[in-house]
Amino acid sequence: MLSSSLSLPNPSSFLSNPFSLSTTTTTTTNHRLHVFTTDPFFNDSTSPEERIAIPAGLQRELIPKHVAVVMDGNRRWARLRGLMPEAGYLAGAGALKAVVNLCSKWGIQTLTVFAFSSDNWLRPKVEVDFLMKLLETALKDEVAYMLRENIRLSVIGDSSKLPKSLQEFIAYGENATKDNSHMNFVLAINYSGKYDIVQACQSIALEVRDGIVEPEEINEFMIENKLGMNSKRFPHPDLLIRTSGELRLSNFFLWQLAYTELYFTEALWPDFGEEELLHALRAFQNRPRRYGR
């Protein structure tokens, strides 16, 4: 249970079932968005990937393999409604559940969300404590869903500073879902893009000191392999979505976003749902990707 000392307003008035990903509700009432294209050649031998329902207007072959999201605007959403910041985070948790469901259904192989920046420790302690409890409670409730839906959980960032109980459940969730293969769900918790690069350089420096690596042998591939989120584990993001109208990266994936398509939306994160995700994917599919060429 979340601490009652946080004096949260009752979230039931604006968010139903805040921790269950297994619900089928979505954040949009536009029923036209629920019309999916189907393949008339489906048969018993069709692979699970080929059976994925793709919304009308999207091309299956252009679905991004990896989508990263900066979930911004939770506190602003709450403030606009005269609620405490914690209410915004609860509503944001509901939006995340809907987006995980949609990505799983539409064939996105990896979804990474920036859940907690290393810079967020500077926020009021009561708010940080709430976020830690929310992360732990949500993970506890969703591991069963991820097991059922064949979703693998991974967490990146410096977990050593997280509450012990959260560290333990992260380890449990990652181990329990390690063999799942339908989709990767990656949580960036206490993550810093700058620190990710620094620790990679420190690791290589130790190898140079020990005579394992010569300085002239250092290249971008070596640095890449030392990053917390590296291309051996997951492909670099094809698409980065940032909500709330802010046009910056905020210390997220500074190395990995070199050739990522960036999409910014005015929608606050708790309001981000099926319609907004479709807009982002359509924008992505309409962009030629040249990778610097």
N, C-alpha and C positions, 0 to 999 in steps of 0.2 A: 504494500500500500504506500501511496505517496504521503509525505508528511503533511499532516493537517496544519502544521505551523505556518505553511506557506499561504494560508488563507485564500485558496483559490476560489474564484466564482465557480458555481456548478457548471461544468462544461456540457452537460446534457442538452442545454438549450440551444447550442450551436454545433455540436459534434456528437454523432451517435457512435457508440461502440468504438471509442478512440484507439483501442489497441489491437483490434482483430483484422488482420489482412484478409481473412477468409470471407468477409462480407462482399456482396456483389454490387453494392451501391457505388456510384461514381459522382463526381462533383458537378456534372453538367446535366441539364434537363433537355438538351437539344437531341431529340431521339433520332434525328437524321444521322447523327454521328455513330449510331449503333448498327448501321447497315454495312456489312463487311462483304468484300469480294470473295468469291469461292472458286476453287479450281474444279472444273467439271471432270478432270481426269484423276481425281482422288480414287484410290482403291486400297485394298487391304495391304499392299506392299508399300504404300506411300510412307515416307519417313515422318517422324514427329515434326521435324522442321518444316517439311512441305505442307503439313496440315495446319500450320499457324495461320490464323485468320488475319488478313491484312485489311485495314480500313480502306474504303473507297477513296481514290485520289492518291494513294501511295503505291509505289512500285516495290515489290518484294525484293528485287535485286539491289535496290538502293537504300534499304533499311540500314542505318548505321549499326556497326557491330558494338560500339561502345559509346554510351551517352553519359556525360558527367553533368552534375547539377549543383549549382550554388543556390541553396534554398534560402533566399533572402526575403525579408519583409514580415516575419512573424510578429515582431514587436509592434511594427507600424499597424498591422492588421488589428491587433488587440487595442491599440491606442485609439484608432478610428471608431471603435465600438465602445469606448469607455471601459475597457477591461484591463486586467493586469497582464503583463507580458507573458506570464505562464499560460494564460488562456490562448494566446497566439501560438505558443509552441505545441499545445495540445491539438489545435486546429491544423497546424502544420504537419503533425504526425498523421493525421487523417489524410491530408493531401499526399504524403509520401506513400501511404499504403495503396492509394488509388494508382499512383504512378508506377509502383512496383508491379501491380497487377497488369497494367496496360503494357508495360515493357515485356513482361513475361508472355503475354498473349500475342504480341506483335513481332516477336522474334528478335528483340534486341538482346544480344548475348551478354553484355556487361552493362550494369548501371552502377555508377559511382556517385555518391552524394556527400557533400561537404557538411558533415553533421556538427562538428565542433572544431573551430580553429584554435591553434595554440595562443592566438591573440585574445580569444574569448575569456580567458581566465581573468582579464581586467574588468569584466562586467561585475555587477553587484553579486556578492556571495550567495544571497538567497536565490538569485536567478540561476547561477551556475550549479548550485546544489540541486535545484529542481531539474535542470537539464540532465544532470548525471542520473538522477532517479528515473526520469522519463526514458532515457536511453536503455537503462537496465530493465525497466518494466516492459518496454516495447519489445526488446530482444527476447525476454522470457516468454512473452506471449506469441512471438512470431516464428520461433524455431520449428514448431510443429507444422506451421504453414509451409515453411521452406522445405522441410522434409517431404511433405506431401506433394509439393509442386516441383520437386527436383531442382531447387535453387540452392546455390552454394553461397555461404556467408564468408566474407573476408573483411578484416578490419586493418586499416593502415594508420600510421601515426605513432607517436610516442605514448604507449599505453601505460608506461611505468608511473605516470602521474595521475592516473585515473583511480577512483575508489577501488579498493581491493575486491569488493563483491562484483563490480562491473568487469574488472580484469578477469576474474574467474569465470564469469558467464560468457565473456567474449571467447575465452579459450574453449569452453564447452560447446558453444554454438559453432565455432569454426571446425572443431573436431567432428561434431555430429553431422555436419553437412559437407564434409570434405570430398565425398565421392559423388555429390550431386553435379549434374552436367547440363541441365536445361538452360540455366542462366546464372551468372555471377552477380551477386549483390554486394557491393563494396562500400563500407562505411569509413569515411575519413574522420577519425576522432583524435583530437589533440594533434592535428596535422599542420605542418608548415612547409610550403613549397621551398622556401629559402633553406630551412633546416634539412630538408630532404637532400638538397644538393650539397650542403656543408658536410653532412654525415657521410655521403658518398665519397667526397674528397678526403675526409679524414681516414676512411677505410683504405683508400688507395695509398695515402701517405704512409700508413703503417706497413703496407706491403712493400713500398719503396724502401722504408727504413730497414726492413728485414731482408732485403735483397731479393724479394720474390718478383718484383717488377722494376724495370728501369724507367726513369722519367720519360725518355723518348717513346716508350711503349704506350704511354697514357693516351687514350683517344676517347671519342664520344661513346663508343660502344662499351668501353670499360666503365665509364661513369654511369651510363644507362643501367648496367647490370647491378650496380650498387644502390640504386634508388629503391625506396620502399615500394613504389608502384613502377615496376619495370616491364618491358615488353616481353620478357620471358614468362611472366605470370599472366599478363593481360595486354591486349593491344592498346596503344595509346588512344585517347578519346577521339572519335570522329566528330562529335558534336558536344559543345559545352553550352548549357542553358543557364542563364542567370536571371532570376526574377527580381521584381520590385523597381525596375528602371535604373538601377545602378550600372554604370559602364566601366567596371574594373574587375580584375581577377582576384583581388584580396588575398594574395599569397597562396593561391591554390594551383598545383600542378604547373609550376613555372617552367619546368623542363619539358613536360609531357605534352603541353599544348602548342608546340611549335607550329604544327600544321593542322590544328583543330579548327573546325568552323565554329564561330562564336555567334550565339543567338541571345539577344537581350529582349526581355518583355517587361512591360509596365505592371503586369499582374503581380500582386503580392503572393508569396508562396502558398498560404492557406487557400487562395482562390485558384491556384494552378491545378488544372484537371485535364480531362480528355480533350476538350476543344483546344486548349492552349498547347498541349503536347502535339496534337495534330498540326497546328500552325508551325511549330518548331520543326517538325519532321518534313513538312512540305517545303519550308524554306531551305532546309538542308538539301533536299533532293533536287532543288532548282539551282543549286550552286555548282559550277564546275570546280573540281578539286585538282589543282596543278602541282601541289607539293613543292613550290618554289621554282618550278620549271617554266 
